[in-house]
Amino acid sequence: MSISKDLVAASATPMILAILAEGESYGYAITRRVRELSGGQMEWTDGMLYPVLHRLERQGLIKSVERISETGRKRRYYHIQSRGKTALDKQQSQWMLVHSVLNQLWESKPCLT
């Protein structure tokens, strides 16, 4: 199944913040986690991920540091800031409301596929 660009864009911030709330991570690991959680149905590209990471960092929601990984490669690691945790809580409440409304609508009228 292909996820619309609008839905991917809308869900990117809460997904990234939630992944970083699990612990520090780097770009490829974030995309791999999204793929894993979606059962392979969501494939993020670098062109989608990094602009969001940069925006979240400018907003003070996450912070990054460049370090050498276990493999000896230079990597930029991202971690969530306290402002990011607050933003994640707010986003989670908003998404739960949207989810609830959609569930109610779809339960009352089954999909016509």
N, C-alpha and C positions, 0 to 999 in steps of 0.2 A: 504494500500500500504506500502511496506517495502522500506525504504530509504537505499541506499547502505552505507556501512561503510565509504567509501572514501568521499562521499558527506557530510555525517554527520561530519566527521573530518575536511573537508575543510571549512564548514560553521560554525563550533562551535565558533571560535574566533570572527567573526563579530556579531554573534547572541548574545553572552555573552556581548560583549562591548555595543551593542545597548540596551540590556535589562538594563545594569547598567547605561547607559546614561539616562534612564527614572528615575532612582533613586536607592538608596542603596537597596541591596537585599541579601538573603542568599541562600545556595545551593538548598534546596527543592523548594523554591519560584521560582528560576530560571528555574528548570526543569518543574515546573507547568506552568510557563509563556510560555515556548516553546511548551508544549502540548496544551495549550489554543490557541496560535497563529496558530498552525498547524492543528487545528480542531481534535486533538487527534491522528494525523498520525505520529508524531515524539515523541518517548518515550526515553528520555535520562536516562542513568543509572548513579549512583554515580561513577562507574569505568570509565566512559567517562568524566563526568563533572569535577571532582576534579583535575585530572591531568592538565586539561586545565586552571582551575582557578589558580593552583599553578604556572604554567608556565607564565601566564599573570602577576602574582604578582612578580615573579622573574625578569621579563622584565620591571617592573616599570609601567605597563599599568593600573593596578588596585592595590588597597590596601585593606587589611582586618583588622578588629578589632573584638575581641571577647567581647560580651556583653550578658547580661541577657535579654531575650525576654519578651514580655508582659505575656507569659504563665509561666514565671519563669525558662525556660530552657536556658542553656548556648548555644549561637549560634555565628557563625562567619559570620559577615556581610561584604559584599564586596562593594566597590564603585570605580568608574572610576576616574583615575587621568588625568591631562591635557595631558600627553603623550598618554594615552589611547584614549582620544577624537581625537587627531591628527591621531592616527593609525586607528580609526574607520572611519574618513573621507576618508582616503586613501583606506581602504578596501571597503567602500561603492562605491567609484568611480570604483574600479576594478570589483566589483560584478555587477555594472550597465552595464559596458562594456560587460562582459561575458553574462549577461542577454540579452542585445541588439543583440549580435551576434547570440546567440541561437534562439532568436525570429525570426530573419531574415532567418536563415536556416530552421526553422520549418514552417514558413509561406510559404516559397517557395516550400517545400516538406512536405505535410501532413504526420502525423504518419501512419505507416502501420499496426496498430493494428486492 
